[in-house]
Amino acid sequence: MALLLISKDIAMTALTITSKGQITLRRELLQYLGIAPGQQVEIHKQANGVLTLQAKAPEGLEAFAGCLPAPPKALSMDEMNDIIAKSWAGQP
């Protein structure tokens, strides 16, 4: 998992703080960190005025969604109903 280190001593990219105390990260940094729009991030205080920022790990159903590969072929409703009916009838 990629981390962005933000230090008050050394800055590779200058960021401007808005009047609301917000910053905007460039798209390249967000892509590098694997952060998508609307996703939460975690910020941790480190020694000497350094912050680490990383994408928050998904939890619950969000973590499960997308972990399985897509099926090779989507089934039609009729095909699904046939499979369900055979299963209830004890047929393979």
N, C-alpha and C positions, 0 to 999 in steps of 0.2 A: 504494500500500500504506500503510495507516494505521500510525502509530507512537504509542506511549504514552511520554511523557517523564516520568520519575520523578526528582525533584530533592530533595536533602536540605534545600534552602533554602525552596522554595515547594511546598506540597502542596494540590492541589484536593480530593483525597479522602484521608482518613486511613485507613491500613492498619495492621493489627496483625500483628506478627511472632510466630509461634508459637515454642515452645521448641525446635522442630526447625529454626528459621530459615526457615519457609515463610510465604507470604502467600496470601490468597485475593482474587482480583479479582471484582468484581461482574459479574453476567451482562451488564449493559448495556455495560461496558467490553470484555468478551470479544466480544460481538456487533459492537461498533464496530470492533474490531481484526480481525474475521473469524476468530477463533480458536474451534475446536470442541473438545469434550471429547476428550482423548487426543492432541491435536495438539501438536507441539513448537513452542517459541518460541525466538527468538534475543534475547539481551540484550547490548547493547554499552555499554561505559563511555565516557562523554563527559567533557568538561572540567567542573570545578567540582562534582563529586559528582552528576552527572546520568547516569541510565541510560536507554537507549532499549530498548523491547520491541516486537517485531513477530512476526507469524506466520512460521514457517520455511517457505520456499518448498518445495513438494513436489519430489521428485527421482525419476528413473527411471519405472517403470510407474505409480507414484502420480500423477505429473505428467501422464501421458498419459490415465489413466482419467477419463472424463467430459468430455474436451475436444471430443468429437464430439457433435452433436445426436442425440437419440433418433430412431430410424427412425419414419416416419409410421405404420407398421403392423408388428407383430411377425410373423415368419414361423413357420409350424408346422414340425414336424420333417419332415413329408412334403414341404412346399414347399422346404425347404432341401435335402433329399435329391434332389429333382427338379432343382434348380439345379446341384447338384454333379455329378449324373450327366450333365446336358447339357454342362457345362463340360468334363468328361473326354472326352466324345464329340466335342468341337469344335463344338458347336452354340451359337448365340447365345441 
